[in-house]
Amino acid sequence: MDNYKVTTTISLKNSETKAVIDNAEKALQSVRKKLGKLQDTIYAHGKYSVLVCLQGMDTSGKDSLIREVFKDFNARGVVVHSFKVPTELELKHDYIWRHYIALPARGKFGVFNRTHYENVLVTRVHPGYILGENIPTIHAVDDIDDAFWDKRFEQINNFEKHIAESGTIIFKFFLNLSKEEQKNRLLRRLDKQEKNWKFSPGDLKERKLWGKYQECYEDAINRTSKPHAPWYTIPADDKPTARYMVAKIMYDVLSTYKDIQKPELDDDIKANLKMYRKELNNE
């Protein structure tokens, strides 16, 4: 799966959106069980945390991917955060604050369904949203220049470098959906009554800005894919394949951390295991 890892400058226009792996659902079942066991070890080890960042256009399959990939995880070891429009309280802090306080504790997995990258994606497409942050130096949209975005990318890179150096293993997945497949998925939301609730007229407004979003995603990925926090562009037109790819990448990378082991019992406890067993049996 290394060919989906961003190590050089990429063009989303030339990146594949559809890959089909035979028996992807069965392959996912196998790898997610291994991931579940590895999660138990990471939890017991208690020195690393894992942050999984998911980004993609509307209908790219983030919600269902979370449901399927983490199905065999112990609920105590994984927390999912879905970041929507900032609340009044969140807007009273800097833009990374709400993401920082949601970071996973050591031993746990945190999944960000939409992430801190929204602050260089949707706000870049709709710069007027920045005014709601009440930044002292920004009084009008015209104040939001290239230097502003350069600084924001620098801040995001510094944020990720800091948490990586503190023991957070970072995965960033861009679910690369084609415009045609998004159209098909939106039509299914309209055609199937049980899926109507997922549809919003705003989806069509944002779809008209597809080209701008692609430019912003491409720029963000190229500026922020680092060895300690790499991006992976996952072909997302086939959901089962995308889910398997994400799970396989996570498992392969986490398996390289040979220091992650379940802790050994203290020698004193080991020496008295028979006594403890006898005490319990004699109750």
Secondary structure as UniProt FT lines:
FT   HELIX           2..4
FT   HELIX           12..14
FT   TURN            22..23
FT   HELIX           24..45
FT   STRAND          49..56
FT   TURN            58..59
FT   HELIX           62..69
FT   TURN            70..72
FT   HELIX           75..77
FT   STRAND          78..82
FT   HELIX           88..91
FT   TURN            95..96
FT   HELIX           97..100
FT   TURN            101..102
FT   TURN            106..107
FT   STRAND          109..113
FT   HELIX           116..120
FT   HELIX           122..125
FT   HELIX           127..133
FT   TURN            136..137
FT   HELIX           141..143
FT   HELIX           146..165
FT   TURN            166..167
FT   STRAND          168..176
FT   HELIX           179..191
FT   HELIX           193..198
FT   HELIX           201..207
FT   TURN            208..209
FT   HELIX           210..224
FT   TURN            227..228
FT   STRAND          231..235
FT   HELIX           239..254
FT   TURN            255..256
FT   TURN            258..259
FT   HELIX           267..271
FT   HELIX           273..281
//
